[in-house]
Amino acid sequence: MNKPSFSRIIAGTMSWGIWGKNCNQHEMITLLNTCLENGITTFDHADIYGDYTTEAAFGVAFRASGLRREEVQFISKCGIQMESHERKNVVKHYDYSKNYIIWSVEQSLQKLQTEYLDVLLLHRPSPLMQADEIAAAVEELKQAGKIVDFGVSNFSPSQVDLIQTKIKINYNQIQFSVTHPNAMLDGSLDHMQMNGIQPMAWSPLGSIFTEDDSHAQRVKSLASFHALTYEVPVDVLLLAWILKHPAGILPVCGTADAGRISQLMRATTVELSLQDWFALWQESRGVPVP
């Protein structure tokens, strides 16, 4: 299989299931079609979403939609073992044994009703993870055609380097937004650029629409001003801020609102001026650019 080619904006599915809007089959099909109609072809999953139920609900909807698997790309994650009625866990933990990784991928494939994942991500780092176990699982899954590519999520540069002693990492999905820009400052994005790792950003709108503190209010106010200038919604402007970064970050947008989804790809056509980009960063910092 060739290396997957992702849409510039990725649809995050966590809120499509019972952890969010709890979409029925018809509503999921509408979201799927809206994504495809607007050039969003990549869908981000994790086994734990919806208490281990969202992948299956999505898989049923995708099969019923009549869309071709070749038109889309599926990302999923594994490794987190939640306390859940679906699992016999007495404490939340991480499992990156070879057998568990392979079993988890096979579960995701069954639920998503697909023969392969375009990318498998390890969901969060574990202090007990062993690079050789992970590499063995990934190589076996690749050879079996069950995954095309491999990456991680929420891993620091040193944790990435540890895994890369045994196998190449091609993706790292991290928290990044104008209100959470630490990856731009702590070396994470620099490290990805130096090592040929594609960054993905979860929660790319940051705290703008979820918090009402002075930080969020300050950034939202300036973003709203610039949104008028660029004639786009505020969320589109915030995505454009991320897309301007030279690391080539792919925002993972978790909305389950078809109207908002139809607007997201407009961010790829917005070219923020240099000063407007820095003005937003400065407003997030709350102090002048150093």
C-alpha positions, 0 to 999 in steps of 0.5 A: 500500500502507498503512504496515505494522503490526508485531507488538509483538515481531518474530521474528528469523530469523538463527538459523533457518538455517545460522548457528544451529539450521539448521532443516529445512523442517518445523522452520521451519514449526513456528516460523512457526506458533508465532509466528502462534499467539502473535501474532508476525506480523513476521519480520526477515531480511537478505540475508546471513543464513546466508551468503545462504541463510536467506531462501531456506530461509524462503521455501520453508518459508513457501510450504509452510506455507500461511500467507497473505502478508497475515497477516505482515510481512517485513523485510529488509536489504541493503548488506553485501557479505560475503566469500562463495562466493556473491559475488565479493568479496575484502573485506567492504564496503558497496554502496548504489548505486542498482542494487545496492539494487534488485538486492538487493531483487529477490533477496530477493523471489525467495528469500522467494517474495513480491512485496514487502517490508513494510520494506527496511532499509539494514543498516549505514552506509557512509562512501561512501553517497550520499543521492541514490542511496539515495533514487532506489532507494527511490522506484523500489522503492516505485513498483514495489510492491516495498517498502512502507516504508524504514528503516536499521539501526545508523545514528547520528542524524547518518547518519540526518539525512544520508539524510533530506536526500533521503528520509524514514526511518521505522525504525532497527534498533539494538542495545539492551538492559538491558546495552547501553543506550547508545542511551538515553544518546547521543541516538539514541532521543531523535532517533528520537522527535523525527523519528517514527522507529520503533526496533527493537532487535536482541539485546534480551536483551543479554549476559545469556545469552551472557556470564558476566562480572560485568556479565551475572551482576549483571543476571541475578541481579536480573532473576531476582529480579524475574522471580519477582515478576512470574511470568514467565521472565527473557527476558520480563522483559528484553523488558518493560524495553525495552517500557516505554521511551517510544520504542516500541521493537520487540524483534527476538528471534532465538530458534529455540526454539518453546517460548521463542517461545510465551512472548515476547508475555507481555512486552506484558502486564508493567508493570514498576514505575518503581522496578523499571525503574530498579533494573535500569538501575542494576544494569547501570550498576554505580553508582547512578542519577545 
